[in-house]
Every structure is written in C-alpha cells, then in structure tokens.
Amino acid sequence: MQIADILNRKGHTVYSVLEWQTIRDVVEELGATGTGALIVMGRAGEIRGIVSERDIVRALRSHSTDLMSVPVSEVMTRNVTTVGPDVTVAKAMAMMTKLRHRHLPVLDNGKLIGVVSIGDLVKHRVAEMEMENTVLRDAAIARY
C-alpha cells in the first residue's frame, strides 16, 4: 500500500500557519484542528518548516512566558522530510522511525497534497494485520 491510499482514506486537508505568525496562533490552530503539528508556509506557499506540540514544549525552556509572542520561525523544525504519494507505507514508517519524525508532508510534483502521521500509518498497519489474521484463520478453518 502507498501513501496515496492513506491520503485517499483520511483526506488531503493540510493545516498550516505562516512563518511570521506567533506561537499563540499555532496553539490556537492546534487546538481548533485537533492536530499535533502544522506545516509552516512561506509567502510564496512553499514549505518553510513544521511546528509540533513537541517543538513548543522544547521552546518553553528558553523562552518561558514570552513564548506566546515568539514567531513560529524561531521554534519550527526547518529541515522537513517529505515523501511522495507513491512511497510505500513500510518505507514511510521506516523513515519516520529512523529520523524520529511523527509527521511527513506529502508532495506530488512539488505541490503539498497532504500530511501523514505515524498514527495514520500505524492505524493502517494494524488494519492490514487484522485482515491477514482473518484470511489465515479462514484458510485454516476451510482445511478442516
């Protein structure tokens, strides 16, 4: 199964903020959308980074109470790993595990078409394993 299959099931909605918006804006958007991370976009619509709940918690150590007025560009993760829609779920999971990333933006010909989380991939893998288990059980029952 490919990343495109997961996006077709979960949807292609991308939640984002602009790099000059504040952490207060990020917190509001995370709360309103119920997501764990937002893509940080530049003026021309390009990906500039990603900001997650984890980034915000880490920033609290250095910015303390002033954090809410800090621009997201000071807190975001800049080196964003992306995948294409044709990447397999197994490969995406391996990348996320190796790089310790929890979210992967999905680009198709340079255009942002969605984001997958480790939760999306695990959910898919569990469903796949349940299906395999059912097929094996049915095959074993059919033998007798």
N, C-alpha and C positions, 0 to 999 in steps of 0.2 A: 504494500500500500504506500501511496505517496502523500506528501504534504498537501497537495491539491485536494485529495479526497477528504482530508480532515477539514480543510477550509470550506469545502462544499457542504459539509455537515454542520459545522459550527457557525459559519458565516464569514464574511470578509471585512467586518467592521474593524476599523483601526482607531483606537483612542490616542490622541496626541495633544501635545502642548507646543508652544513656540519657545525657542531658546531664551528669549528675554522675559518670559513670564516668570512669576515668583513661585517659590515653594508653596506659598499659600494657595496659589492657583492649582498647583499639582495635587495638593492634599484634597482640595475641593473636587477635582476631576476624578481622582482615585476613589473617593468616597461615593461620588454620584454614579460612577460606572461599575463599581464593584470589581475593579481590576487590580492587579498587583504591580503593573508597570505601564508607562506611557512612552510612546515614541516622541522624541524631541525633534521638531522640524525647524528648518531654517526659512528665510524669507522666500526662497525660490521653490519651496516644497521638498527640499532634499532632507534626508535623514542626517541629523547632526549628532544624535546620541539616543540614549534610552535612560529613563529615570524610573527607579523602582522604589518600593517601600524600603527595601534594604539600603539603597543609596541615601534615603532621607534619614534613616536611623543612624547610619555611619556619620552623616554630616552634623548630626546633633552634637557630637563630641567636640567639633571645632567651632561651630557657630552658635551653639547654645540657644538662647532665647531669641537671638536675632535671625534665626534660620528662616522664619516665615517670609521675610522681605528679601532674601537672597535670590538672585536669578537662577533659574534651573540650570543654566550653562555652567555654573560653578559646582554643581552637585552631580550632574548626569555622568553616566558612563559614556565615554567618547568612542571607544573602539567597539563598534557594533558588528557582531557577526550576523550575517543574513544567509538565507537559503532560498533556493528556487522552488517552485511548485512541484518540480519533477524529482526532488530529493526524496529518498525513501524514509519512512518513519524510523526504521532502525538506524539509518545513518544520522538523522537529526538527533535521535536520542543519544547516540554515541558522542556527537559533537557537544551536545549540551552537558553531558556528564563530564567529558574531558575538560571543557572550558569553564565548567561550573556556572553556566548560564541557565536562567529559568524561562527566558522568552527569546524567540527568534522571529524577527521581521521576515516576511516572505516577499521577495521581489520577483516580478516577471518582466523581463526586458527593461530592468531599471525602474519599474513602477511598483510602488508599495501596494500589495494586494491583500495583505492580512498579517496577522501575528499568531504564532502558535506558542503555547506554554508547555512546560514539562507536564503539567496536569492534563492538557489535551492529549499528549502523546501517551501518557500512562493509561488514561481512560480508554484510548483506542486499543492499546496492547492488552489490557485486561479483557475487553470485549472479544478480542481476537482469540485469546487463550480460552475463554469460556466456550466460544464456538468450536474450537479444536477439541476441547474436552467432550462436548456434546456429540460431535461426529465420532470420536473414538469410542465413546460409551455405546452409541447406537450401533456401530460396527461390531463391537464385542457382543452385544445382545443379539444381533442378527445371526451370528455364528451358531448360536445355540437354539 
